Amino acid sequence: MKSILKTLICASLLMPIFASAQLETGDDAPAFELTGSDGKTYKLADLKGTAVVLAWFPKAFTGGCTKECKSLRENGESLAKYEVAHFTASCDTVEKNTAFAKDLELNYPILSDPGKEVAKAYGVVSATRPFPQRWTFYIDAEGKIAYIDKKVKVGDHGADIVAKLEELGVKTKEG
């Protein structure tokens, strides 16, 4: 019994070390300043007043991530109808994501977070999970989390994002 109690106490003391952020709808979106595959720096603060979609993926040049990024590219015209800044993001280097974006002929930037600080703030990486979860964050124009998709279907993700933007009532450029 003493060893079980000792184990539980040790586990509870270590919990904060391994716990990642648990963002929920309505929370302030963690600030970010990340370099895109287009060479520009993107800051959430600069996007205030515009909805933002931040789609995390595990690793460039892998099967599922390739399908997901292509799906967003293929739905670029539909996404462009909304007042939204959309990005994919990973913990790969800027150089790797730039090569990946070029290879896929993407029409949007991939953001790079090789230091994993932003990924940790969004809860997509942890001490036990070094690669980002495939989660997509919808951030409203005021910087609040409007929705978190934790069940991304890679081949349909672009169309799913368009549908979610409609559901969330994100403004279209026409009005």
For each residue, the residues with C-beta under 8 A, 3 or more apart:
1: 4 5
2: 5 6
3: 6 7
4: 1 7 8
5: 1 2 8 9
6: 2 3 9 10
7: 3 4 10 11
8: 4 5 11 12
9: 5 6 12 13
10: 6 7 13 14
11: 7 8 14 15
12: 8 9 15
13: 9 10
14: 10 11 17 18
15: 11 12 18 19
16: 19
17: 14 127
18: 14 15 126 127 128
19: 15 16 22 126
20: 120 123 124 125 126 129
21: 30 120 121 122 123
22: 19 123
23: 27 29 30 122 123 137 145 148
24: 27 145 148
25: 145 146 147 148
26: 144 145
27: 23 24 144 145
28: 143 144 145
29: 23 44 52 137 139 143 144 145
30: 21 23 44 118 121 122
31: 43 44 45 121
32: 42 43 44 54 111 113 118 121
33: 41 42 43 44
34: 41 42 89 111 112 113 118
35: 39 40 41 42 94 111 112
36: 39 40 41 42 87 109 110 111 112
37: 94 97 98 100 101 102 106 109 110 111 112
38: 101 109
39: 35 36 98
40: 35 36 109
41: 33 34 35 36
42: 32 33 34 35 36 46 47 85 87 109 111
43: 31 32 33 46 47
44: 29 30 31 32 33 47 48 52 139 143
45: 31 48
46: 42 43
47: 42 43 44 50 52 85
48: 44 45 141 142 143
49: 141
50: 47 83 84 85 141
51: 82 83 84 85 138 139 140 141 146 165 168 170 171
52: 29 44 47 84 85 86 87 137 138 139
53: 84 85 86 87 136 137 138 139 161 165
54: 32 87 89 111 122 136 137 139
55: 68 72 86 87 88 89 135 136 137 152 157 161
56: 88 89 90 119 122 124 132 133 134 135 136 137
57: 60 64 65 68 69 88 89 90 132 134
58: 62 64 65 90 131 132 133 134
59: 62 65 90 92 131
60: 57 65 90 92 96 97 99 100 110
61: 65 66 96 100 103
62: 58 59 65 66
63: 66 67
64: 57 58 67 68 134 154
65: 57 58 59 60 61 62 68 69 90 154
66: 61 62 63 69 70 104
67: 63 64 70 71 154 155
68: 55 57 64 65 71 72 88 134 152 154 155 157
69: 57 65 66 72 73 88 100 101 104 106 110
70: 66 67 73 74 104
71: 67 68 74 75 154 155 156 157 158 159
72: 55 68 69 75 76 79 86 88 106 108 157 158 161
73: 69 70 76 104 105 106 107 108 158
74: 70 71 158
75: 71 72 78 79 158 159 161 162
76: 72 73 79 80 107 108 158
77: 80 81
78: 75 81 158 159 162
79: 72 75 76 82 84 86 108 158 161 162 165
80: 76 77 173
81: 77 78 172 173 174
82: 51 79 162 165 170 171 172 173
83: 50 51 141 170 171 172 173
84: 50 51 52 53 79 165 170
85: 42 47 50 51 52 53
86: 52 53 55 72 79 108 161
87: 36 42 52 53 54 55 108 109 110 111
88: 55 56 57 68 69 72 108 110 111
89: 34 54 55 56 57 110 111 112 113 118 119 132
90: 56 57 58 59 60 65 97 110 111 112 113 132
91: 112 113 114 116 119 125 130 131 132
92: 59 60 96 97 100 112 114
93: 96 97 112 114
94: 35 37 97 98 112 114
95: 98 99
96: 60 61 92 93 99 100 112
97: 37 60 90 92 93 94 100 101 110 111 112
98: 37 39 94 95 101 102 110
99: 60 95 96 102 103
100: 37 60 61 69 92 96 97 103 104 110
101: 37 38 69 97 98 104 106 109 110
102: 37 98 99 105 106
103: 61 99 100
104: 66 69 70 73 100 101
105: 73 102
106: 37 69 72 73 101 102 109 110
107: 73 76
108: 72 73 76 79 86 87 88
109: 36 37 38 40 42 87 101 106
110: 36 37 60 69 87 88 89 90 97 98 100 101 106
111: 32 34 35 36 37 42 54 87 88 89 90 97
112: 34 35 36 37 89 90 91 92 93 94 96 97
113: 32 34 89 90 91 116 117 118 119
114: 91 92 93 94
115:
116: 91 113 119 120 125 130
117: 113 120 121
118: 30 32 34 89 113 121 122
119: 56 89 91 113 116 122 124 125 132
120: 20 21 116 117 123 124 125 126
121: 21 30 31 32 117 118
122: 21 23 30 54 56 118 119 135 137
123: 20 21 22 23 120 126 133
124: 20 56 119 120 132 133 135
125: 20 91 116 119 120 129 130 131 132 133
126: 18 19 20 120 123 129
127: 17 18
128: 18
129: 20 125 126 133
130: 91 116 125
131: 58 59 91 125
132: 56 57 58 89 90 91 119 124 125 135
133: 56 58 123 124 125 129 150
134: 56 57 58 64 68 152 154
135: 55 56 122 124 132 148 149 150 152
136: 53 54 55 56 148 149 152 157 161
137: 23 29 52 53 54 55 56 122 145 147 148 149
138: 51 52 53 145 146 147 148 149 164 165 168
139: 29 44 51 52 53 54 143 144 145 146
140: 51 143 144 145 146 168
141: 48 49 50 51 83 171
142: 48
143: 28 29 44 48 139 140
144: 26 27 28 29 139 140
145: 23 24 25 26 27 28 29 137 138 139 140 148
146: 25 51 138 139 140 168
147: 25 137 138 164 168
148: 23 24 25 135 136 137 138 145
149: 135 136 137 138 152 160 164
150: 133 135
151:
152: 55 68 134 135 136 149 157 160
153: 156 157 160
154: 64 65 67 68 71 134 157
155: 67 68 71
156: 71 153 159 160
157: 55 68 71 72 136 152 153 154 160 161
158: 71 72 73 74 75 76 78 79 161 162
159: 71 75 78 156 162 163
160: 149 152 153 156 157 163 164
161: 53 55 72 75 79 86 136 157 158 164 165
162: 75 78 79 82 158 159 165 166
163: 159 160 166 167
164: 138 147 149 160 161 167 168
165: 51 53 79 82 84 138 161 162 168 170
166: 162 163 169 170
167: 163 164
168: 51 138 140 146 147 164 165
169: 166
170: 51 82 83 84 165 166
171: 51 82 83 141 175
172: 81 82 83 175
173: 80 81 82 83
174: 81
175: 171 172
